[in-house]
Amino acid sequence: MAESISFQMELRNINDHVSETLLSANDLPTFRQAILSTLMEATDSQMGAYFKRNPSKDTFEPLATIGVDRDRLKPFDASALEGEIGKVLTNR
């Protein structure tokens, strides 16, 4: 039971931190870096990337990264969400 309470408290802290990050951003570049950092901390990740959908090319393109060289990341097909995004969601 104590483990469950501890887990719930941890989830609340993560939720509070994400909410604070979302509300405190004043511009998009700052927001991208802040939300990446916050999510990396919450997931205990070593690197993260923020992609934006480019509707004219129907691709996702990297805009901000932490722990990885943004120039090494390639845009990927937005119509194949299940492939790239699905892998990330099910593996982490």
C-alpha positions in Angstrom: 0.0 0.0 0.0 2.8 2.4 0.8 4.3 1.6 -2.6 1.1 2.6 -4.3 0.8 5.8 -2.4 4.5 6.6 -3.2 3.8 5.9 -6.9 0.7 8.2 -6.9 2.7 11.0 -5.3 5.4 10.6 -7.9 2.8 10.8 -10.7 1.3 13.9 -9.1 4.7 15.6 -8.9 5.4 14.7 -12.6 2.0 16.1 -13.6 2.6 19.3 -11.6 6.0 19.8 -13.2 4.7 19.2 -16.7 1.7 21.6 -16.1 4.1 24.2 -14.7 6.3 23.9 -17.8 3.3 24.3 -20.1 2.0 27.4 -18.3 5.3 29.2 -17.8 6.6 29.2 -21.4 6.6 32.7 -23.1 7.7 31.6 -26.5 7.9 28.5 -28.6 11.7 27.9 -28.6 11.8 28.2 -24.8 8.7 25.9 -24.6 10.3 23.2 -26.8 13.5 23.1 -24.7 11.6 23.2 -21.4 9.1 20.5 -22.2 11.8 18.3 -23.6 13.8 18.7 -20.4 10.8 18.1 -18.3 9.7 14.9 -20.1 13.2 13.6 -20.2 13.5 14.0 -16.4 10.1 12.3 -15.9 11.0 9.3 -18.1 14.7 9.2 -16.9 15.8 9.6 -20.6 19.3 10.5 -21.8 18.1 12.2 -25.0 15.0 13.7 -26.5 13.7 15.3 -29.6 10.8 17.6 -30.4 9.3 17.2 -33.9 6.8 19.4 -35.7 4.5 18.3 -38.4 5.1 20.1 -41.8 1.7 19.8 -43.5 2.9 20.9 -46.9 5.4 17.9 -47.0 3.4 15.6 -44.7 6.4 15.0 -42.6 7.6 15.5 -39.0 10.7 17.6 -38.8 13.0 17.9 -35.8 13.0 21.4 -34.1 14.6 20.9 -30.8 16.9 18.2 -29.2 18.7 17.5 -26.1 21.5 14.8 -26.0 21.4 14.3 -29.8 22.6 16.3 -32.8 19.5 17.8 -34.4 21.3 17.8 -37.8 21.6 14.0 -37.7 17.9 13.5 -37.3 15.9 13.2 -40.5 12.3 14.2 -41.2 9.9 11.2 -41.3 6.6 10.5 -43.0 3.6 11.8 -41.1 1.3 9.4 -42.8 3.1 6.5 -41.2 2.4 7.5 -37.6 1.9 3.9 -36.5 5.5 3.0 -37.5 7.8 5.6 -36.0 5.5 7.1 -33.3 4.0 3.8 -32.4 7.4 2.3 -31.7 8.3 5.1 -29.4 5.1 4.9 -27.5 5.2 1.1 -27.0 8.9 0.9 -26.2 9.2 3.6 -23.5 
